């Protein structure tokens, strides 16, 4: 959400306020996911906050999806209420905060009864500027306007309290940096911290509060240098923004991404942990094909732990050996897993070695929260010229709606060089919950010379399948020199060439507009909505940046209705260097793009690898700009020595495989404080003063309202309700404002 104070906006983001270490410990030991249901921790209120930075409680970083409980006494969660003519109060139930805004500025105190009164702290902050009284500009937003065009604002949301400022025009000479001072009155002591990060401690020396991440952007999406400092003599926080040479208005970064956790495998002998990752909401599946397992995790109290009801899935078949090669989760109730080493029996009683198989599992199949097999399927129609079935089905998979695309190869003896084919399966084809092979569909390269690279990466989204072929050669015209290993992508459409057929679109074989030898355009591909990202990790950016890599973007209707055209320019790493291989893996989800540079040298470690985040509309319409603090590597991801493939991007999480300092493999998870627009989650819950709670589900299903007085024990409230997508479900919570204080959440 951009803050719409006026047409010319200067906004910058400082960050995170405040919770006592007692509250942190209390929430940290509180399991927010009930043992026998899938829980969606909901962000409540009518406004979606995209710019909120991390709220940091002691040493633990907390985001909305990690807390996500609603206090009915607040009625509309996070909404401010007038206290007097010129003051407002509010609560932030997940963090146990009471908040006051008046002419003295903002004051926070913990209201958690678990914290003894003598241990409670207070924190007040006011800008050293002309006096101002607060005004409520939205239910969640309090603003101070000290002079025309100079607006300081606070947003109370499920993410915590966001602090920022808007300036309609430069308040001082452009030759001098902007500087703003905030007087702090608190019984907490600031004892420094790293750059752009202030740490406040209580009387016992325990880290209690962090105030961090001052971020500024100009109108073109350029990051402006900032500094966040503390003056102990005057008890003052200072913001400095070096705006010289930047263009007004200045906008804030809409995504804050912060390292959350690195998961090591349950067994130290696991070497392939994290080769496949899928996350929906607060549930995660991690493929480990070397151990023939898929481990299941849930996020509770902000921490990912093994799913209490069932720790892992194993293959229901005994004749496999790579179960977990690929893992997909179309929703909270379905997990799809491939095993490329599955030996399929033949009709004559023999065995088709390494034919591969795919397994669909459903939640609550065979018991509450049990994950039981729905369907095991493999290729049934021999489409190869030899009449044989292809092998290693499921080496790569992609899912969109009811269609699943899976790759296979002619035979296992030529696994590294054979022309790969892509086959399609459709849910409910041949019966309810059956996954039937779409007849007559085999998508493959007709050019054997480059076919060995075909379909190492592909992406199915909507009615489009994009297939990469990074070693494709390119000849401009007959007789022209052939450019080896330039790379290409293929665009196939549903019903192209006949009903239920998937054919190459007109002009569907695409090459980079500036392609060159060894670019490997198509090394990775990912599509979402109206965009396609294509990685070319061999691109030379300059004579000294050979193999630095780049990512190209195509947009629907670019160059004509229905056409897929290249957007201007290409994405590169801000710190690009030779042989970084930026673009080795890309993942696009809604407005957010993640890019892996597989050979980036970091902190003196060769080929350590890194991941970069980009966000749409940064620097212009449909432009993807770098997210501030959006590079993740051994510099800022705990206890790893290498970033590996794959990448997984969901609504609020980025996850990728890593090599830890100790052990064989791990999975690192990054929290995103903004929605990628992929539409995950159960829905939205709001309260009214008459005690009724309205829940609007994102998908059809049965939902249960649950309540708690201590965030530890949860009980059903009323009967479950079944509803359609976007259709209101009304729950009666009882008399509003009754004691003791109650918290609520929706589960399914």
N, C-alpha and C positions, 0 to 999 in steps of 0.2 A: 504494500500500500504506500503510494507516495502521499506526503502530507500536503493537502491542497490549500495552503494558506493564501497564496496569491500566484499570479502567473509567472512572476520572476522569483525563483526560489534559490536561496542559499541554504543548504541543510547539511549539517554534518553530525556525525553520530559519535557520541561518547558512550559510554556504556554501562556498566552493569552495576546494579545496585542490589543488593544487600541482604544478607540474611545471616543470623547468628549461627555459630558453629553448633549450638545445641539443636537448632532446627534442622541443620544439615544431617546430624547424626540420627535424629528422630526419623526423618524421611528416609534416610539411607537404609535403616533397618526395617522399614515398613514395606511389605510386599504389596504392590498395587495391582497385581494381577491375581484374580481368584484362581484357586487350584483347578477347577473343573470347567472353566469357560475361557473362550478367547475374549480378551478384554481390549476394547478400544478406549484409550485414555483421551478424553475429548477436550478440545479447547473450546471454551464457552464464550458466547458473546456474538454480536452481529457483525463485527469487523474482523477481517483477516489481516493480521499484522505481518508484513513481509520483512520489515527492516529491523526487527527486534534482535539485538545481540544476545549473547549468552549471559544468563544470570549465574553467578558463581558463588556457591555457598561453601565456605571453607576451602577445601581442596577439591571439591567435587563440582563438576559442571552440570547444571540442571537445565533441561529444555522442556518445552510444553509437553511433548509426548511422553516424557519421563515422569511427569507429575500428574497432570490431567484429571484432577478431581474438582468437583464443584461444591461450593458452600451455598446452600439454599438461602441462608440468612442474608447473603449479598444480593439475592434475587437475580438481577442481571449481573452475571459474573464479571468482575473487573470494572464495573461502572462506578463512577464517582457520585457522591451524594452531597448536596449542600449542607454544610454544618452551621454556618452563619451567613450573613449577607456577602461576605468576602472571603469565605473559606470553604474547602471541600474535603471530605474524607472518603476513604475507600479501604477495601481489604484485598489482600492477595492470598486466598485460602491455601493454595498448594504450598506456599512458602511461609505461611503463618505470619503475615505482615499486616500491620495497620499503618495507614498512610494519611498524612495531613498536608494540605497545601493552603498556605495563607500568605500574608504580605511578608512574613519572615522566610518564605521559601518552602522547601519540601522537608518534611520530617518523617523518618521511618522508625518504627519500633516493632520488635517481635511480639505477637500476641499469643504465642504458643504456651498453653498452661503447663507444658512439660518443662519449660525453662523457669527455674526459680527467679523470683523477682530481683534478687540481688545480682543475678547474672545477666539480667536483661540490659541491652545496650540501646542507645538512641543515636541517630545520625541525622543531622540537619545540614542543609546546603542552600546557599542563596548566592545569586550572581551579584558581584560588586558592580552595581550599575544604578541608574536612577530608580527610585522606588516604583513598585508595580504591584497590582493586585491580580490574583489569578482569575481566569475565566475558563468555562468548560466549553471547548470547541467540538467535542464529540463525547459520547458516553464514557470512553476510555481515556480521553485526552484532556489535560489541563495545560493552559498556555499562560505565559506572562509576556506582555508587550510593553517594554520599557520606553520605547519610542516608536514612531511609525516605521514599519518595515523591519523592525528588530524583534523577533518573536522567539522566545525560548519555550520548549514544550516537553512534556513528560507523557508517556503512554504506559498505562497499566494494563498488562496483558498476561496471557498464559506463559509468556516467555520471561516475565519479570517486569522491570521498569526500564523503559528506554528513554534516554535523555538526549535531546538534540536542539538545534537552533536553526532558524531560517532568517536570512537577510535578503531583502529585496534588492539591495545594491551594496557595493563595498562601503562599510561604515568608516573607513579611514583611507589614507593614501595607499594606492596600489604598490608604492615603493617600500612599504613597511609590512611585515607580517601582521596578520590579525592575532590579537591576544585577548582572551577572556578569562577573568579570575572568578573563582567561586569560593566563598568563605565557608569553612566547615566547622561545625560545633558538634563534638562527639566525645564519648568516653572510650572510643577506640583509638588506637595509635597507628599512624601510618609509618611503616618501617620499610618503605621502598618497594622494590619489585623490579622486574625487567623493564626494558623500554616499552612505553605505551601501556604500562600495567602497574597500578598502585595496589599495594596490599595493606589492609588494615587488620590489626590484631587486638584481641581483648586483653584484659589485665593479666591473664595467665599466659599470654604469648601465643595463643592459638589463632591461626589465620581465620578471620571471621568474614571478611568482606574484601572483594576486589572490584576496582573501578578501572575499566580498561577499554581498549579498542576505539580510539579516536580515529575516525576515518572520514576523508573528504574527497569528493569528486567534482570535476568541473563539468560544464555543459557538454563536452565532447567525450565524457567518460574517462578522462585522465585522472589518475590518482594524484592528489595533492599532498605534498609532504606535511606531516603533522607531528606535534610533540605533546605529550601529556606529562606534566611535572607536578611535584608537591613541594611546597615551601613550609618547612616545619616551624619556622619562626612565626609566620603569620597564619598558620593552619589554612593554607590556601591551595586549592587545585587550580592549575592553569592549563588552558588550551592554547596552543599556538598553531596557526594554519598559515603556511607560506603561500599565499594566493597570488603572488606576483607572476604575471605571465599566463595566468589561467583565465578561462572564459566564464563569465557569469551568464545565466544563473548556474549555481553549483548544486548537484543532486547527490543523494546518498546512495551508497551501495545497497541493493535490495537483498543481498544474501550474506549472511555471516556463517562461515563454516569453521567448526572447531573440532579438534581431535577429541574423541570420546573414549575409546577403549581398543586394546589389542587383545584378541582372543587366541590363546594357545590351544592346541588340540588336547582332547581328554587323555590321549596316550602319547607318550614321547616318541613312539616309533612311527607315528603317522607322518609321511613325507609329502602327501598331496592334499593336505587339509586346506580348503579354500580354493581349489581349482574350479569350483562352481559355487556361486553364491546367489541366493534369492531372498529378498526381504519384502514383506507386506505388513504395514503397520508396525507392531511390536513383536513380530514373529519372523524368524530367520531359519533358513535351511542351508547347510554348508556341505557341499559334496566332497567326499574323500575317496576317490576311486581306488587308490592303492590299498585301502582297507575295506573296500567294498561296502561303504556305509555313507549315509547322509545324516549328519548331526543336526538336531533341532534345538533352537534357542528361543527364549522369550526375554523381553526387556521388562524388568521389574525394579521400581525404585531408581531408575536411571542406569541400571547395570544389566548387561546381557549375561544370562546364565542358562545352563542346559534346561530344556523344557522339562518340568517336573513330572509330567504324566508319561512322557515317552522320550527318552534321550536321543534315540537315533532310529533310522529306518535301515533295514537290510533287504537285500534282494529276496523276493519270495521264490526265486528260481535257484537251483543248485548248480546250474551249468553256465554260470557267468563269472566275471572276475574284475569288472571295472564299473561296478554299480556306483553312480555318482559322478560319471563323466560330465554330464550336464544336468542342471537342476533349474526348473522353472516353477514359479508360483503365480498362476493367474489371479488367485484370490486367497483369502484366509482359509479356505476349505479344501484346497487342491494343491498337490505337489506332483510334478511330473519329473521323472528321473530317467536318464538313459544309462545303458550298460553296453559299451561297444564290444565287449568280449563275450557276449552271450552266444552260446553254441545252440543253434536252433535245430530241432529235429526235422528231417525231411520226410516227405510222404512215403518214401521207400524204406524207411527205417534207419536211414543213415543220419549223419550230422553235418550241418552247414556251419563249419567252424568260424567263430567270430562274426556271425551274421549281425549280431547286435539286436537289442530290444529296448523298448520304452515302456515304462511303468507309470500308471496314474494312480495316485493314492488320494483317499478322501478322509477328512477329519470325521470322527464319530462313526467310522465304519468298524463294526466289531466291538463297540464300547464307547463310553463318553471320553472324548478327546483322544481316542485311539486313532492312529492313522492306519487304515486298512486298504488293501489293494482294491481298486475299482476295475482296472483293466490292464492287462499285459498285451502289447501288440508289437508286431514287427512287419517287415515287408511281406506282402502276399502276392503282388503282381510282378512277374519278371519282365522288366522293361529294358534290360540290357540287350544289346545286339546278340549276345551269345545265348540269350534265353535264360540266363542264370539270375539269381537274386543277388543284389549288391551286398557288400559286407560293411561292418562297423557302423551300423545305423546309429545315429545320435551323436556322432563326433561333434557336430555343431547343431544347435537347435534354436528356433525362434518361434514365438507364439503371438498370435493376434486374434482376439475373439475366439471363434470356434475352430480356427485353423492352426495347425502346428506344422512347421517346416523343419525337416531333419535331413542332414547330409549322410551319404554313404559312398562307398567306393567299389570298384568292380571286384577286387579280391584282395585278401589280406597280404599277399606276397608283394604287392606294389603300393603299399599304404602311403609312402611318401611321394610317389610320383604319379599315381593314377589320376585320371580325370574324375573328379568328384561329381556326384549328382545330388540334387536336392529333390526330395519327395514330400508330398503333402498328405496330411491326415486331417480328418474333420470329425469333431465331436458329434456324437449321436448318429453318425453315418453307419447304418446297419443295425441300429438299435439304441435304446436309451443308454447313455454313458459309454457307448462303444466309440472307439476311435478307429474309424475305417480309412484305409488308404484311398485317396482320391484317384479314381481310375484314369489311366492314360496320361498322368502328369509325371514327367521326369524332366527336371530343369537342369541342363548341363551345357558345357562349353562345346562348341563345334570345332574348336581350334585346339588340336592335341598339343601343339608346340607350346602353348601357354596353359594348357588345361591342368597341369599339376598344381597350379596356384589357385585355381578356380574354387570358389565356395569355401575357402578357409575362414572367411567371414561373410555373414549375410544377415539381413534384418528384415523381418516380416512385420508390417504395420499397416493397418487398414486393408486396402485392396492392392497393396504394392509389396513386392519382394525385391530388395536390392541385394545384389550379389557382388562381392569384390573379387577381383582377379589381378593381384598385385604384380605378377610377372608378365602381364600382357605386353606384347610388342606393338608398336604403332607405326603405320606407314601413311603419310599424309595423302599420297596419290600414287597410282602405279608408276613405278620407276623412281620414286623418291626414296631417300635413305630410310632404312628401318631403324626406329629408336627402340633399342632393347630394354626390357624391364621398366618401361614407362608406367604400365599399369592401366587398368580400366575398371569400370563398374557397369553392371547390367541392371536394367530396370524392367521388371516383369509385372504385368497387371492381370488381375482376375478377369475372367471372361474375355480375355484378349485372344482372338483366334477361335472362339467358340464358347458355348455355355460351360462353365466350370473348368475351363482351360486357363492355364497361366502362360501367356505368351509375352514375347519381348515387345515393349512399347515402341512406337515409331521413334526413331532416334534414341533408342534405349540402350545402345552401347556407347558409353560416355568416357571421354578422356579429359584429363585436366587441361585447362586452356593454356597453361604455360608448362606443359609436361616436358621432361627431359630424361635422359638415360639414367636408369637406376633410381627413379623417384619412388617406385613401388606404390603408386597411387592405387588405392583399394586394399591396402594391407588390412585396414579395418573399416567397417561401415556400421552406421546406426541411424535409424530413422524414427521420427516421432512427429505426429501432427503434420505440419506443412514443411518440414525440414529434413534434410539428409546430411549427415556428417561423414566425410570420407577422409581417413588417415592416409598420409603419404610419408612414411617415416624415413625415406631416403632422400628427401628434397634438400638440395644445397641452397642455403640462404645467401651465401657469399663465398669468396675464395677461401676464407678462413673458417667457414661454418658448413663444411661439407657434411651431408647426412644429418643435419640438425633436425629436419623434419617439419611438416606443416599439416594443417587440416583444412580441407575445402568444404564449403557449405553450398548445397543446392536448395532452392526454395520452389514450392509449387506455384504455378502461374507466373513464374519469372520468365519473361520473354514471350508470354502469350497464355491464353486460357488453357489450363490443363498441362502446360509445359513445365518441365523441371529444368530450371536454369541456374547457373552458378551465380551466387552472390558476389559482389565485387571483393577483390582481395582474398586473403587467406589468413588463417589463424596461425600464429607462431608463439613460442615461449618468449616472454620478456627477457629471459636470461639465456637465450638459445646459444648453444656451443656446438662445435663439431661432433658428429656421431652421437648426438643425444637420442635420436630416433623418436622424436616427438610425433605422436600419431600412431604409434604401434598398436594402441587400443583406444577406441572411442566409445563413449556411451552417451546417448542423447535421451533426455526425458523431459518432455514439455519444454520449458524455457531454459533448462540447464544442461550444459555439456561438460563431461569429464573426459580428459585426455591423458593418456599415459605416455611418458617419455621413458622408454625401457632402458636406455643406456646413459641417462643423465648422471654426470659425476657430481656427487654431493658430499660436502664436508670431508674432502680428501679421499673418498671411497669411489673407486672407478665403477661405473655402470651400476650405481646404487638404484637408479630409477626414481621417478617421481610422478605425481599426479597433479594436474592443473584443472581448475574449475573456471568455467566461463558462463556468463548469464546473458540472456537475450535483451536487446534494446538498451545496452550500455554503449553510449556513444552514437546513437542513432537508431532509427526504426529498423528492426530485424538484424541489427549489428550485435554480435556476440563479443562482449568485453570481459576482460579478466576480472575475477572476483578478488577483492582485497583479502589478503592473507589466505588466498585460495590455492596455494601450492603446498603439497604434502609429500614429505620425504623423511629421510632419517633425521633431518634437522628438527622436525616438530611432531613426529609420530614416535611414540614411546617404544623403546626396546627392540627396534628392528634394524636390519642391516641392508635390506633390499626390498624394493617395491616390485611386485610381480603382477602378471595378469591373473584373472580377469578384473574388470571393473564392474561394479554393480551400482546403479543409481536409482533411488526410489524417491518418494515424495519428500522425505526428511532425512535420508541417509545416503551416504556414499560409503561403499565398502570395497576392499580390494585385498588380494592375497599378498602376504609379506613373508620375508624370511626374518625370524627373530635373532637376537644375539645368541640365544641358547635354544636348541631344538631345531626341528626340521622345517616347520611352516607355521603360519599363523594367519589371522584375518584381522585387519585394522578397520575400524568403523569411525566415520566422520559424521557428526551431527550437522544438519543443515537447518538454519533457523527460518527458512522460507520454503514455501511450497513450490515444487517443480511444475505444478499444474497437471500432474498425472491422475489426480482424482482418487488417491488412496484414502483409506479411513472409512469408518462406519457412517459418519454423518455429523450433524450439528445438533446440540442440545441447548435449549434456552429455558429460563425460568420466568414465570409471571408471578405477580404479587398475590394472586389468588391461590397459590400453592400448586398450580398445574405446571408440568414440565412438558415441553414440546420437543419431540425428536424428529428430525427430518433425515431419513436414511438415504445413503448414496445408492444402495442397491436393495432389491427385494430380499426379505428375510424375516426371521423371527428375532426379536430383541427384548432384553430384560433390563429393567431399571433396578439398580442395587444401591444400598445405602450403608453408611458406616458412621460411627461416632468417634472413631479413633484411628481411622485409616489402616487398621490392621484386620479387623473382622468385618466382613461384608455379608449382607443378607438381601435376599430378594425383596422387592417392594411391589406388591401387586402381582398380577399375572403377566407372563410374557405376551407380547403383541406381535402380530405378523402384518407387514405392510409392504407396499410397493415402493420402488425408487421415487424419491422426492415427494412422497405422500406423508403428511403429518401423522405422527403417532402421539397421542396425548396420555401422559401418565399423571396420576394424582399423587402428590407427595404428602398430602395431609395438611395440617394447619401450618401456614408459613410462620417462621420466626419462633417456633416452639423450641424449648430447651430439652435435652442438651443439643448443642450444635451438631448438625448433620452434614455429611458429604454424600454426593451422588455420582454415579457414573453408569454408562450404558454398556452392556455386554451382549454377545450373541453366542 
